[in-house]
Amino acid sequence: MGVLIDGHWREEELPQETSARGEFARVDSAFRDRITADGSSGYTAEAGRYHLYVAWNCPWAHRVLIFLALKKLERAFSIAYSIPGLREQGWTFEKNAEFPDCTPDEVNGFRFLHQAYSAASPRYTGKVTVPTLWDRKTRRIVNNESSEIIRMLNSEFKGIAGDDSDFYPTALRTEIDRINDFVYAKINNGVYRCGFAKSQEAYNAAYDALFGALDEIEARLGRQPYLVGRQITEADWRLFPTLVRFDVAYFSIFRCNRQRIADFPNLSRYLRELYRVPGIAATVKPRYYVIGYWSVKKVNPSGIIPKGAPAPYLEQPEQRRGL
């Protein structure tokens, strides 16, 4: 999949991402600065100052695209959208007639995302990931941790955002954080722990934890409409990108095949309802999920990509329960 070693691109993997038992262990994001409304962090929330590198097919970048839509912040940022699929030098930005909604990097002119990392930190060693938040003024990467970027979008751009909805309200933060931790460990990252496991033991453990967690969320959604009660919060939008990719990608290529999300009555109802929130459907690209995940050579060495991307249940009429 490729990494930077002392600022140079290598077609390698980070050895620390695989344990002695063959378990996938994701490394932490490297750039963790923050944008603040008052500029106390050194990065002031301003329209037009920041540039985002994203990819439609990446679930972590999808979180950011969702918050840009929810907060009506799309015009406050310049955005480069990578073409789907893993290329020889990682995330790639170019004009491509096959993917008209993917755009080149018109701010820095980088063709490959790793060029932004080397420009920001010439001796950087580590993964090159989307989303990446770039400061046009200092020509540095501010942050490449999606969970932190969406918090900035939620709270620091008041007066710039076109919608003041708060998806991380003070009264619910403890429960949101608890659910986020559970969902990340067992579901968001759980599908990767299945797909990238390098031993049967590691895969079995990840598979059981994943479906145990999905069963728990299914039961929870039978008691209440959303993860933290009766209102949509950040926790729901952190789960959504995994759910919407599950049936078209994770079920097959990552061997998460006990059942589909479409087979869970409450989870599928919940997924359809979130999909219908204004602005969200435009962030969903099922065909790109197929291309992206089936392009990962370590799980699909042949490189043959399935032609379809069926997700008809997203468009089915809603039948809400009286929760």
Disulfide bonds with the S-S distance in Angstrom:
none
